[in-house]
Amino acid sequence: MLDRKSVYIMKKCVEEKEVSLNQLIQMMDLSKRQVLYAIEKANEFLIDASVAPLHLEGRFLSLSTETKDYIVQCFLNQTIYHSYLLDGPERETYIFLMLLYRYESYVTVPHFLDTLEVGKTTFLQDMKHLEETLANENIAVLNNRTIGYYLAGDEWQIRALLMRNILIDFNQPTGSFLYDYFLFHENIADFDGLQKNVADLLKKYHIQLVENRLREFCYTFQLLLPRLGITNQISNKTYHLEFFHQMKEYDLATELLATYQIENEEAKKYICSWILSLSVGNVHEQTFDRSIILEIVTRMTNRFELLSGIRFTDEEKVIEKLYGHFRSVYYRLFFRIPIINYFTERIQATYPDMIKIVEEVLKPISALFEDPIPEEEIAFLTMHFVAAIHQFEEKKSAGKNVGIVVCPSGIGSSAIVLNELKSLFPEFVFLGPFDTDILETIHEEYDYIFSTEPNVRLYTANKPVFIVNPILTPAERYHLLRSVYATTQTAMLSFPKISDLMSVIEKYATIKNRNHLEKELSELLINEPVQKDVVYEKGELNLSDVLKKAFIQFHLPATTYAQAVQQSAAPLLTEGIVTENYLAEIIHSAAERKSWMMITDGVALPHTKPMYGANEIGLSLGVLETPILLENGREMRYMMVLSAVDNQQHLKAIAQLVHFLEDGAFFELLQTTDNPETVFAYIVEHEKGVGEEA
């Protein structure tokens, strides 16, 4: 019988031309013996089907084209579920799904034993583990003679747990496998019909869900169906608001539920809120909530430009894309609907400066919601801003390799992965990004498929498929480069395997830190063969590199905004960091737009596009003798003029500046001293480590 480990190995062999034993040991967190046993299980399954087994030669595992096609078909036609044995955690999930789905059924121990095909002792152990897990969510499993086993607790919490589990599980290597297994064994035959019904209604009402959100919605809706017909289940007060009836999402929910003879108002509002939290916003559509969400998005964009020192070349396009993402964020926060972002830690590590700036951007908005904005949402929004500052121009030419980019997860990650691929493979033309379904209708000729997620359907196109994380580590970049160029048979590029290099090094040296060595070898080898056009680098300049001691001034006599700009920026002008024209543009823009670029109470941080005369990176700080009352009624006491020459180098310094702006002791120092050396020394002492926490 197959199990989770053997199925994972078969899928990995389908995804990659060859898989190293060490790679499987590391990814699966298993011993060599355990991995070899899982390979043996997979081969028993294949040999029983009269198909060539997985081939292990030395340290590498591969399969024949015939075997690959057979495995793909086993997943597509669901025959694999006949030969699959659940492990302990999978049985716990299955028990939870049974209790959830068989809401109105009389479920007893014999039902569980018959379905799970285990003994009573094993079942009771599984149930005990599940009860312990559910207790953390204030959910209990109860049993009585009248209704059998059932879930007890707040219904909203039960549904939220299912949503969260699906979000987590679908982001695991096994994806929806266990849920498909459940649908298969519970004889839920018309799931394909449900998916088609939902897709047709979305098209009818012009509502867009990206591929992954649509998939998650359909599975969750199917599993909740038996519970949606019961009234007075949801205690969430937001479901009692009347604005639901003004929304097309409510009309869709009504029509969808009517298909299953569900008419209760509570279910309609619940589904409506859920769709709002998943769908892509359209800034050009005149919905009743457009003005408030557009206002928030515009303020976010303007505040990001103000804090980061970055001026978008096409601000309208940035707002349009951000609106598409943020409308669902707004409703997730409003309705407290769970979200999972598996790239949060990687985004925080890769873009620590941007994370800090985006956190500051969101502070005024967070007051609109009961709970703090989760770090997962902050990471998603950071990806959108990172994507917005990338400016790539596609140059198509005959004879280039053509790659299709498939990204089921949304706008932000698709933009980043597309830019990453263009950077790594400048000689390729990339089409997309697309949803998986679109592949079947594409008429353009293409040579390769690059996807952010594995999906057996991709392999039916009979094209080389490469799985790409939106945020790539150096090792992943190197592995991708090696895999792609091995397929293209580019003779001028030779990519040795990292595992081979490690084996040679181990013969003659003692390795103290294997992971760090593999990482540095990957970085070194990436930089050798490919002249990489850097898309985004962490800012390397500290605040003290940008705000020099000579740029700090006290007792400025300015009485107008224009005078404050000129006097604060005088040292920058003297050093040739900015031109007169740069300052004139700042002053003209402020007067014309009535925008004073106040980043916090009392502090202005004006800047403009580099084209107007930003020669070098620099930042001035001027403390006014007397605060100036601006036209908008706000007082300004500190004038900081920023000169930024690109979208990258100064970001670490700005992240550190944000930290100092939140530091009451820093402002206290500015009010109690007039010595630039004292202020500069304070900055040097306290900037260490800021912006590097992630």
C-alpha positions as CSV (number, residue, x, y, z in Angstrom):
1,M,0.0,0.0,0.0
2,L,1.1,3.6,-0.7
3,D,1.4,6.1,2.0
4,R,2.2,9.9,2.3
5,K,6.0,9.4,1.9
6,S,5.8,7.1,-1.1
7,V,3.3,9.3,-2.9
8,Y,5.4,12.4,-2.2
9,I,8.5,10.7,-3.7
10,M,6.5,9.7,-6.8
11,K,5.3,13.2,-7.3
12,K,8.8,14.6,-6.8
13,C,10.1,12.3,-9.5
14,V,7.3,13.5,-11.8
15,E,8.2,17.1,-11.2
16,E,12.0,16.8,-11.7
17,K,14.1,14.9,-14.2
18,E,16.2,13.4,-11.3
19,V,16.0,13.7,-7.6
20,S,18.9,13.2,-5.3
21,L,18.6,10.9,-2.2
22,N,20.1,13.7,-0.1
23,Q,17.5,16.1,-1.4
24,L,14.7,13.7,-0.3
25,I,16.3,13.1,3.1
26,Q,16.5,16.9,3.7
27,M,13.1,17.8,2.3
28,M,11.2,15.0,4.0
29,D,13.2,15.2,7.3
30,L,13.7,11.4,7.2
31,S,16.7,9.1,7.6
32,K,18.2,7.4,4.5
33,R,16.7,4.1,5.6
34,Q,13.2,5.6,5.8
35,V,13.5,7.2,2.4
36,L,14.7,3.9,0.9
37,Y,11.7,2.1,2.5
38,A,9.3,4.7,1.0
39,I,10.9,4.2,-2.5
40,E,10.4,0.4,-2.0
41,K,6.7,1.0,-1.2
42,A,6.3,3.1,-4.4
43,N,8.0,0.5,-6.5
44,E,5.8,-2.3,-5.1
45,F,2.8,-0.2,-6.4
46,L,4.4,0.4,-9.8
47,I,5.5,-3.2,-10.3
48,D,2.0,-4.5,-9.4
49,A,0.8,-2.4,-12.2
50,S,3.4,-3.8,-14.6
51,V,5.1,-0.5,-14.9
52,A,8.9,0.2,-14.6
53,P,9.8,1.1,-11.0
54,L,11.7,4.2,-9.9
55,H,15.3,3.8,-10.8
56,L,18.0,4.5,-8.1
57,E,21.4,4.9,-9.6
58,G,24.1,6.0,-7.1
59,R,22.5,8.9,-5.2
60,F,19.9,9.9,-7.8
61,L,16.4,8.7,-8.4
62,S,14.6,8.9,-11.8
63,L,11.7,7.3,-13.7
64,S,10.9,6.4,-17.3
65,T,8.5,8.4,-19.5
66,E,6.0,5.5,-19.3
67,T,6.1,5.5,-15.5
68,K,5.8,9.2,-15.3
69,D,2.7,9.1,-17.6
70,Y,1.2,6.3,-15.5
71,I,1.7,8.1,-12.2
72,V,0.1,11.3,-13.7
73,Q,-2.9,9.3,-14.9
74,C,-3.3,7.6,-11.4
75,F,-3.8,11.0,-9.9
76,L,-6.1,12.3,-12.6
77,N,-8.4,9.3,-12.7
78,Q,-8.2,8.8,-8.8
79,T,-7.2,5.1,-9.0
80,I,-4.4,5.9,-6.6
81,Y,-6.9,6.2,-3.7
82,H,-7.6,2.5,-3.9
83,S,-4.0,1.7,-2.9
84,Y,-3.5,4.4,-0.3
85,L,-3.2,4.0,3.5
86,L,-3.7,6.9,5.8
87,D,-1.2,7.7,8.5
88,G,-2.0,8.9,12.0
89,P,-2.2,12.7,11.3
90,E,-4.2,12.0,8.1
91,R,-6.7,9.8,10.1
92,E,-7.2,12.7,12.6
93,T,-8.0,15.0,9.7
94,Y,-10.3,12.5,8.2
95,I,-12.2,12.0,11.5
96,F,-12.6,15.8,11.8
97,L,-13.9,16.0,8.2
98,M,-16.4,13.1,8.9
99,L,-17.7,14.9,12.0
100,L,-18.0,18.1,10.1
101,Y,-19.5,16.7,6.9
102,R,-21.8,14.1,8.4
103,Y,-23.5,16.8,10.4
104,E,-27.0,15.3,10.4
105,S,-25.8,11.6,10.4
106,Y,-25.7,9.3,13.3
107,V,-21.9,8.5,13.5
108,T,-20.7,5.8,15.8
109,V,-17.4,3.9,16.5
110,P,-18.2,1.2,14.0
111,H,-18.6,3.9,11.2
112,F,-15.1,5.2,12.0
113,L,-13.6,1.7,12.1
114,D,-15.2,0.7,8.8
115,T,-14.1,3.9,7.0
116,L,-10.6,4.2,8.4
117,E,-9.9,0.4,8.3
118,V,-8.1,0.4,11.7
119,G,-8.7,-1.3,15.0
120,K,-10.6,0.3,17.9
121,T,-7.5,1.0,19.9
122,T,-5.9,2.9,17.0
123,F,-9.1,4.8,16.4
124,L,-9.4,5.8,20.1
125,Q,-5.8,7.1,20.1
126,D,-6.5,9.1,17.0
127,M,-9.6,10.5,18.5
128,K,-7.8,11.5,21.7
129,H,-5.1,13.4,19.7
130,L,-7.9,15.1,17.7
131,E,-9.7,16.2,20.8
132,E,-6.5,17.7,22.2
133,T,-6.0,19.7,19.0
134,L,-9.6,20.9,18.9
135,A,-9.5,21.9,22.6
136,N,-7.0,24.6,21.6
137,E,-9.8,26.1,19.4
138,N,-12.5,25.7,22.1
139,I,-14.1,22.9,20.1
140,A,-15.0,19.6,21.6
141,V,-16.0,16.2,20.3
142,L,-19.1,14.9,22.1
143,N,-21.0,11.7,21.9
144,N,-24.5,10.6,23.0
145,R,-26.8,7.8,22.2
146,T,-29.3,10.0,20.4
147,I,-27.1,11.7,17.8
148,G,-23.7,9.8,18.1
149,Y,-20.4,11.7,17.7
150,Y,-20.6,15.4,16.9
151,L,-18.6,18.7,17.1
152,A,-19.6,21.1,19.8
153,G,-18.5,24.7,20.0
154,D,-19.0,28.1,18.3
155,E,-20.0,27.4,14.7
156,W,-18.0,30.3,13.3
157,Q,-14.9,28.9,15.0
158,I,-15.6,25.4,13.6
159,R,-15.9,26.8,10.1
160,A,-12.9,29.0,10.5
161,L,-10.8,26.0,11.6
162,L,-11.8,24.1,8.4
163,M,-10.8,27.1,6.3
164,R,-7.5,27.4,8.1
165,N,-6.8,23.7,7.8
166,I,-7.5,23.8,4.1
167,L,-5.2,26.9,3.6
168,I,-2.5,25.1,5.5
169,D,-2.9,21.7,3.9
170,F,-3.2,23.0,0.3
171,N,0.1,24.7,0.8
172,Q,1.8,21.5,1.7
173,P,3.6,19.2,-0.9
174,T,0.6,16.9,-0.8
175,G,-1.8,19.7,-1.6
176,S,-5.5,18.7,-1.8
177,F,-4.7,15.0,-1.9
178,L,-6.2,14.0,1.4
179,Y,-9.4,16.1,0.7
180,D,-9.7,14.4,-2.7
181,Y,-9.3,11.1,-0.9
182,F,-12.1,12.0,1.5
183,L,-14.5,13.1,-1.3
184,F,-13.7,9.8,-3.1
185,H,-14.3,7.6,-0.1
186,E,-17.4,9.5,1.0
187,N,-18.9,9.1,-2.4
188,I,-19.4,12.8,-2.9
189,A,-19.8,12.3,-6.6
190,D,-20.8,15.8,-8.0
191,F,-17.9,17.8,-6.8
192,D,-16.9,18.6,-10.4
193,G,-20.4,19.9,-10.9
194,L,-20.1,22.1,-7.9
195,Q,-16.9,23.6,-9.2
196,K,-18.5,24.2,-12.6
197,N,-21.5,25.8,-11.0
198,V,-19.3,28.2,-8.9
199,A,-17.1,29.0,-11.9
200,D,-20.3,29.8,-14.0
201,L,-21.7,32.0,-11.3
202,L,-18.5,33.9,-10.9
203,K,-18.5,34.5,-14.7
204,K,-22.1,35.6,-14.6
205,Y,-21.6,38.2,-11.9
206,H,-18.1,39.3,-13.2
207,I,-16.4,38.3,-10.0
208,Q,-12.8,37.1,-10.2
209,L,-11.1,34.6,-7.9
210,V,-7.5,33.6,-8.6
211,E,-7.1,29.9,-9.2
212,N,-6.0,28.9,-5.6
213,R,-8.7,30.9,-3.9
214,L,-11.4,29.4,-6.2
215,R,-10.1,25.9,-5.4
216,E,-10.0,26.6,-1.6
217,F,-13.5,28.0,-1.8
218,C,-15.0,25.0,-3.6
219,Y,-13.5,22.4,-1.3
220,T,-14.6,24.3,1.8
221,F,-18.0,25.0,0.5
222,Q,-18.5,21.4,-0.4
223,L,-17.5,20.3,3.1
224,L,-19.7,22.9,4.8
225,L,-22.8,22.3,2.7
226,P,-24.6,20.1,5.2
227,R,-24.2,22.8,7.9
228,L,-25.2,25.8,5.9
229,G,-28.9,25.1,6.0
230,I,-29.1,25.4,9.8
231,T,-30.2,28.9,11.0
232,N,-28.9,30.9,14.0
233,Q,-25.4,29.3,13.8
234,I,-23.2,32.4,13.5
235,S,-22.7,34.8,16.3
236,N,-20.4,37.2,14.5
237,K,-22.1,40.6,14.8
238,T,-20.8,41.8,11.4
239,Y,-23.2,39.4,9.6
240,H,-26.1,41.5,10.9
241,L,-25.1,44.6,8.8
242,E,-27.5,45.6,6.0
243,F,-24.9,46.5,3.3
244,F,-24.8,42.9,2.1
245,H,-27.9,43.4,0.0
246,Q,-26.2,46.1,-2.1
247,M,-23.5,43.7,-3.3
248,K,-23.4,41.3,-6.3
249,E,-21.5,38.9,-4.1
250,Y,-24.7,38.6,-2.1
251,D,-26.7,37.8,-5.3
252,L,-24.2,35.2,-6.2
253,A,-24.3,33.6,-2.7
254,T,-28.1,33.6,-3.0
255,E,-28.1,31.8,-6.3
256,L,-25.4,29.4,-5.4
257,L,-27.2,28.3,-2.2
258,A,-30.6,28.0,-4.0
259,T,-29.0,25.3,-6.1
260,Y,-28.7,23.2,-2.9
261,Q,-32.2,24.3,-1.6
262,I,-30.7,26.5,1.1
263,E,-32.6,29.7,1.7
264,N,-31.6,31.0,5.1
265,E,-30.3,34.6,5.3
266,E,-27.5,33.8,7.6
267,A,-25.9,31.5,5.1
268,K,-26.2,34.0,2.3
269,K,-24.4,36.7,4.3
270,Y,-21.8,34.2,5.4
271,I,-21.0,33.1,1.8
272,C,-21.1,36.8,0.6
273,S,-18.6,37.8,3.2
274,W,-16.4,34.9,2.3
275,I,-16.4,35.7,-1.4
276,L,-15.6,39.3,-0.6
277,S,-12.5,38.2,1.3
278,L,-11.3,36.1,-1.6
279,S,-12.1,38.0,-4.8
280,V,-9.9,40.3,-6.8
281,G,-11.1,44.0,-6.7
282,N,-11.7,46.0,-9.9
283,V,-11.0,49.7,-9.4
284,H,-12.9,50.5,-12.6
285,E,-16.1,48.9,-11.2
286,Q,-18.5,51.3,-9.5
287,T,-19.3,49.2,-6.4
288,F,-20.8,50.9,-3.3
289,D,-17.6,50.3,-1.4
290,R,-15.2,51.6,-4.1
291,S,-14.8,55.1,-2.8
292,I,-13.7,54.1,0.7
293,I,-11.3,51.3,-0.5
294,L,-9.9,53.4,-3.2
295,E,-9.3,56.2,-0.7
296,I,-7.4,53.8,1.6
297,V,-5.3,52.4,-1.2
298,T,-4.5,55.8,-2.5
299,R,-3.4,56.9,0.9
300,M,-1.3,53.7,1.4
301,T,0.4,54.3,-2.0
302,N,1.1,58.0,-1.2
303,R,2.4,57.2,2.3
304,F,4.6,54.4,0.9
305,E,6.1,56.9,-1.6
306,L,6.6,59.4,1.2
307,L,8.2,57.0,3.6
308,S,10.3,55.0,1.1
309,G,11.6,57.9,-1.0
310,I,10.4,56.0,-4.1
311,R,8.3,57.7,-6.7
312,F,6.3,55.3,-8.9
313,T,6.5,56.1,-12.7
314,D,2.9,55.0,-13.1
315,E,1.1,55.6,-9.8
316,E,-2.3,55.0,-11.4
317,K,-1.3,51.5,-12.4
318,V,0.2,50.8,-9.0
319,I,-3.0,51.9,-7.3
320,E,-5.1,49.8,-9.7
321,K,-3.1,46.6,-8.9
322,L,-3.0,47.3,-5.2
323,Y,-6.7,47.9,-5.2
324,G,-7.2,44.5,-6.8
325,H,-5.4,42.9,-3.8
326,F,-6.5,45.1,-0.9
327,R,-10.2,44.9,-1.4
328,S,-10.1,41.3,-0.2
329,V,-7.7,42.2,2.6
330,Y,-10.2,44.8,3.8
331,Y,-12.9,42.2,4.1
332,R,-10.7,39.5,5.6
333,L,-9.8,42.0,8.3
334,F,-13.4,43.2,8.7
335,F,-14.9,39.7,8.9
336,R,-11.9,38.2,10.7
337,I,-11.4,35.5,8.1
338,P,-8.2,33.5,8.4
339,I,-5.3,33.8,5.9
340,I,-2.1,31.8,5.6
341,N,1.0,33.1,3.9
342,Y,3.7,30.4,3.7
343,F,6.2,32.9,2.4
344,T,5.9,35.3,5.4
345,E,9.2,34.4,7.0
346,R,11.0,34.3,3.7
347,I,9.6,37.7,2.7
348,Q,10.7,39.1,6.1
349,A,14.2,37.7,5.7
350,T,14.5,38.9,2.0
351,Y,13.0,42.3,2.4
352,P,13.4,43.4,6.0
353,D,13.6,47.1,5.1
354,M,10.5,47.0,3.0
355,I,8.6,45.1,5.7
356,K,9.5,47.9,8.2
357,I,8.3,50.6,5.8
358,V,5.1,48.8,4.9
359,E,4.3,48.3,8.7
360,E,4.6,52.0,9.1
361,V,2.5,52.6,6.0
362,L,-0.3,50.5,7.5
363,K,-0.4,52.1,11.0
364,P,-3.1,54.7,10.2
365,I,-5.2,52.0,8.5
366,S,-5.0,49.5,11.3
367,A,-7.2,51.7,13.5
368,L,-10.2,50.8,11.2
369,F,-10.2,47.2,12.4
370,E,-10.7,45.4,15.8
371,D,-7.6,43.3,15.6
372,P,-4.0,44.2,14.6
373,I,-3.2,43.5,10.9
374,P,-1.6,40.0,10.8
375,E,2.0,39.7,9.7
376,E,0.8,37.4,6.9
377,E,-1.2,40.3,5.4
378,I,1.7,42.7,5.9
379,A,4.0,40.3,4.0
380,F,1.5,40.0,1.1
381,L,1.3,43.8,0.8
382,T,5.0,44.0,0.9
383,M,5.2,41.6,-2.1
384,H,2.9,44.0,-3.9
385,F,5.0,47.0,-3.2
386,V,8.2,45.1,-4.1
387,A,6.5,44.1,-7.4
388,A,5.5,47.7,-8.0
389,I,9.0,49.1,-7.9
390,H,10.3,46.5,-10.4
391,Q,10.5,48.0,-13.9
392,F,11.1,45.4,-16.5
393,E,10.7,45.9,-20.3
394,E,10.1,42.7,-22.3
395,K,12.1,42.6,-25.5
396,K,10.8,39.9,-27.8
397,S,12.9,38.5,-30.6
398,A,12.7,35.6,-33.0
399,G,14.5,32.4,-31.9
400,K,14.2,32.9,-28.2
401,N,13.0,30.2,-25.8
402,V,9.4,30.8,-24.7
403,G,8.3,30.0,-21.2
404,I,4.7,30.0,-19.9
405,V,4.4,31.2,-16.3
406,V,1.6,29.6,-14.3
407,C,0.8,31.2,-10.9
408,P,-2.4,30.2,-9.2
409,S,-1.8,32.3,-6.1
410,G,-2.4,35.9,-7.2
411,I,-1.0,39.2,-8.4
412,G,1.8,39.9,-6.0
413,S,3.6,36.6,-6.1
414,S,3.1,36.3,-9.9
415,A,4.7,39.7,-10.5
416,I,7.7,38.8,-8.3
417,V,8.2,35.4,-9.9
418,L,7.9,36.8,-13.4
419,N,10.5,39.4,-12.6
420,E,12.8,36.8,-11.0
421,L,12.5,34.6,-14.1
422,K,13.3,37.5,-16.5
423,S,16.3,38.3,-14.4
424,L,17.7,34.7,-14.3
425,F,16.9,33.9,-18.0
426,P,17.2,37.2,-20.0
427,E,17.4,35.2,-23.2
428,F,13.8,33.8,-22.6
429,V,10.5,35.3,-23.6
430,F,7.9,34.7,-20.8
431,L,4.1,34.6,-21.4
432,G,1.7,35.1,-18.5
433,P,1.2,34.7,-15.7
434,F,-1.8,32.4,-16.2
435,D,-4.0,30.1,-14.2
436,T,-3.6,26.4,-14.7
437,D,-6.9,26.1,-16.6
438,I,-5.7,28.6,-19.2
439,L,-3.0,26.2,-20.4
440,E,-5.5,24.1,-22.3
441,T,-6.6,27.2,-24.3
442,I,-3.3,28.8,-25.1
443,H,-2.6,29.0,-28.9
444,E,0.8,30.5,-28.7
445,E,3.8,28.2,-29.2
446,Y,5.9,27.7,-26.0
447,D,8.7,25.5,-24.9
448,Y,8.7,25.4,-21.1
449,I,6.3,25.7,-18.2
450,F,7.3,27.5,-15.0
451,S,4.8,27.2,-12.2
452,T,4.7,28.4,-8.6
453,E,2.9,25.2,-7.5
454,P,3.1,21.6,-8.6
455,N,0.0,20.2,-10.3
456,V,-0.1,16.9,-12.1
457,R,-2.3,18.5,-14.9
458,L,0.8,20.5,-16.0
459,Y,2.5,17.4,-17.1
460,T,-0.2,16.5,-19.6
461,A,1.1,19.3,-21.9
462,N,4.3,17.2,-22.5
463,K,6.5,20.2,-21.9
464,P,9.4,20.5,-19.4
465,V,7.9,21.8,-16.1
466,F,9.8,23.7,-13.5
467,I,8.5,24.6,-10.0
468,V,9.5,28.0,-8.8
469,N,9.0,29.6,-5.4
470,P,8.0,33.3,-5.7
471,I,10.8,34.1,-3.2
472,L,13.8,32.1,-4.3
473,T,16.8,31.2,-2.0
474,P,20.3,31.1,-3.6
475,A,20.2,27.3,-3.5
476,E,16.8,27.3,-5.3
477,R,18.0,29.8,-7.9
478,Y,21.0,27.6,-8.6
479,H,18.9,24.5,-8.8
480,L,16.5,26.2,-11.2
481,L,19.3,27.5,-13.4
482,R,21.0,24.1,-13.6
483,S,17.7,22.3,-14.3
484,V,16.6,24.7,-17.1
485,Y,19.9,24.9,-18.8
486,A,20.3,21.1,-18.7
487,T,17.0,20.9,-20.5
488,T,17.9,23.6,-23.1
489,Q,21.3,21.8,-23.6
490,T,23.2,25.1,-23.5
491,A,26.7,24.0,-24.1
492,M,28.4,27.2,-22.9
493,L,27.0,26.8,-19.4
494,S,28.2,24.0,-17.1
495,F,26.5,23.7,-13.7
496,P,28.0,21.1,-11.4
497,K,25.7,19.5,-8.8
498,I,26.1,21.1,-5.4
499,S,25.9,17.5,-3.9
500,D,28.9,16.5,-6.1
501,L,30.9,19.5,-5.0
502,M,30.1,18.7,-1.4
503,S,31.3,15.1,-1.8
504,V,34.6,16.3,-3.2
505,I,35.1,18.8,-0.4
506,E,34.3,16.2,2.2
507,K,37.1,14.0,0.9
508,Y,39.7,16.6,1.8
509,A,38.2,18.8,4.5
510,T,36.0,18.8,7.6
511,I,32.7,20.7,7.0
512,K,31.7,22.6,10.0
513,N,28.4,24.0,8.7
514,R,27.0,22.1,5.7
515,N,23.9,24.4,5.2
516,H,26.0,27.6,5.1
517,L,28.6,26.0,2.7
518,E,25.9,24.8,0.3
519,K,24.3,28.3,0.4
520,E,27.6,30.1,-0.4
521,L,28.5,27.6,-3.1
522,S,25.0,28.3,-4.7
523,E,25.6,32.0,-4.5
524,L,29.1,31.8,-6.0
525,L,28.0,29.5,-8.9
526,I,24.9,31.7,-9.7
527,N,27.1,34.8,-10.1
528,E,29.7,32.9,-12.3
529,P,27.7,31.7,-15.3
530,V,24.9,34.2,-15.5
531,Q,25.3,38.0,-15.6
532,K,22.3,38.6,-13.4
533,D,20.4,41.9,-13.7
534,V,19.7,42.6,-10.0
535,V,16.0,43.2,-9.4
536,Y,16.1,44.2,-5.8
537,E,18.7,44.2,-3.2
538,K,18.5,45.0,0.5
539,G,19.6,48.6,1.1
540,E,23.2,48.5,2.3
541,L,23.5,52.0,3.5
542,N,22.8,52.8,7.2
543,L,21.1,56.0,8.3
544,S,24.4,57.4,9.4
545,D,25.8,56.9,5.9
546,V,22.9,59.0,4.4
547,L,22.3,61.5,7.2
548,K,25.8,62.7,7.9
549,K,26.8,64.9,10.8
550,A,27.3,67.9,8.4
551,F,23.6,67.5,7.2
552,I,22.2,68.1,10.7
553,Q,21.2,71.7,11.6
554,F,19.5,73.4,14.5
555,H,17.7,76.8,14.9
556,L,16.7,77.2,11.3
557,P,14.9,80.6,11.1
558,A,12.5,79.5,8.3
559,T,8.9,80.8,8.5
560,T,7.5,79.1,5.4
561,Y,7.6,75.6,4.0
562,A,9.7,76.7,1.0
563,Q,12.3,78.4,3.3
564,A,12.4,75.3,5.4
565,V,13.2,73.1,2.4
566,Q,15.9,75.4,1.2
567,Q,17.6,75.9,4.5
568,S,17.4,72.2,5.6
569,A,18.8,71.1,2.2
570,A,21.5,73.7,2.0
571,P,24.3,71.2,3.0
572,L,23.0,68.7,0.4
573,L,23.2,71.5,-2.2
574,T,26.7,72.5,-1.1
575,E,28.0,68.9,-1.4
576,G,26.5,68.5,-4.9
577,I,24.1,65.8,-3.7
578,V,21.1,67.7,-5.1
579,T,20.7,70.6,-7.6
580,E,18.7,73.8,-7.3
581,N,16.3,72.4,-9.7
582,Y,15.6,69.4,-7.4
583,L,14.7,71.7,-4.5
584,A,12.6,73.9,-6.8
585,E,10.6,70.9,-7.9
586,I,9.9,69.9,-4.3
587,I,8.7,73.4,-3.5
588,H,6.6,73.7,-6.7
589,S,5.0,70.2,-6.2
590,A,4.1,71.0,-2.6
591,A,2.5,74.3,-3.5
592,E,0.6,72.8,-6.5
593,R,-0.7,69.6,-4.7
594,K,-1.0,71.1,-1.3
595,S,0.9,68.0,-0.1
596,W,3.5,68.7,2.6
597,M,4.8,65.2,2.9
598,M,4.3,64.9,6.6
599,I,5.4,61.4,7.7
600,T,4.4,61.8,11.3
601,D,3.5,64.7,13.7
602,G,5.8,67.6,13.2
603,V,8.1,65.8,10.7
604,A,8.2,66.5,6.9
605,L,10.2,64.3,4.5
606,P,9.9,65.9,1.1
607,H,11.6,64.4,-2.0
608,T,10.9,64.1,-5.7
609,K,12.0,62.0,-8.7
610,P,15.7,61.6,-9.3
611,M,15.4,63.1,-12.8
612,Y,14.9,66.5,-11.3
613,G,18.4,66.6,-9.9
614,A,19.2,63.9,-7.3
615,N,22.9,63.2,-7.9
616,E,23.7,61.1,-4.9
617,I,21.9,59.6,-1.9
618,G,21.6,62.0,1.0
619,L,19.3,63.1,3.8
620,S,19.2,66.3,5.7
621,L,17.7,67.1,9.1
622,G,16.8,70.7,10.0
623,V,15.2,71.6,13.4
624,L,13.3,74.8,13.1
625,E,13.6,77.6,15.6
626,T,9.9,78.0,15.6
627,P,7.3,75.5,14.3
628,I,5.5,76.5,11.1
629,L,1.7,76.2,10.8
630,L,0.9,74.7,7.4
631,E,-2.2,75.3,5.3
632,N,-3.7,72.0,6.4
633,G,-3.6,73.0,10.0
634,R,-0.7,70.8,11.0
635,E,2.5,72.0,12.7
636,M,5.9,71.3,11.3
637,R,9.0,71.4,13.5
638,Y,11.5,69.1,11.6
639,M,12.3,69.3,8.0
640,M,14.1,66.3,6.4
641,V,15.0,66.5,2.7
642,L,15.7,63.2,1.0
643,S,17.7,62.6,-2.2
644,A,17.4,59.1,-3.6
645,V,18.9,58.0,-6.9
646,D,17.2,54.6,-7.3
647,N,14.5,52.4,-5.6
648,Q,16.9,50.3,-3.5
649,Q,20.1,51.6,-1.9
650,H,18.5,53.9,0.6
651,L,15.8,51.5,1.9
652,K,17.7,50.2,4.9
653,A,18.4,53.8,5.9
654,I,14.7,54.7,5.6
655,A,13.7,51.6,7.7
656,Q,16.1,52.8,10.4
657,L,14.7,56.3,10.1
658,V,11.2,54.9,10.7
659,H,12.5,53.2,13.9
660,F,13.9,56.6,15.1
661,L,10.6,58.3,14.3
662,E,8.9,55.9,16.7
663,D,11.6,56.5,19.4
664,G,10.5,59.2,21.9
665,A,14.0,59.5,23.2
666,F,15.2,60.6,19.8
667,F,12.8,63.5,19.7
668,E,13.6,64.4,23.3
669,L,17.2,64.6,22.3
670,L,16.4,66.9,19.4
671,Q,14.6,69.2,21.8
672,T,17.3,69.3,24.4
673,T,20.4,69.6,22.4
674,D,21.6,71.8,19.5
675,N,24.8,69.8,18.9
676,P,24.9,67.8,15.6
677,E,27.7,65.6,17.0
678,T,25.5,64.4,19.8
679,V,22.6,63.6,17.5
680,F,24.9,61.8,15.0
681,A,26.5,59.7,17.8
682,Y,23.0,58.7,19.0
683,I,22.1,57.5,15.5
684,V,25.3,55.6,15.1
685,E,24.8,53.9,18.5
686,H,21.2,53.0,18.0
687,E,20.9,52.1,14.3
688,K,22.8,48.9,14.7
689,G,20.6,45.9,14.1
690,V,17.6,48.0,13.1
691,G,16.0,46.7,9.8
692,E,17.8,43.4,10.3
693,E,15.5,41.8,12.9
694,A,13.7,39.8,10.3
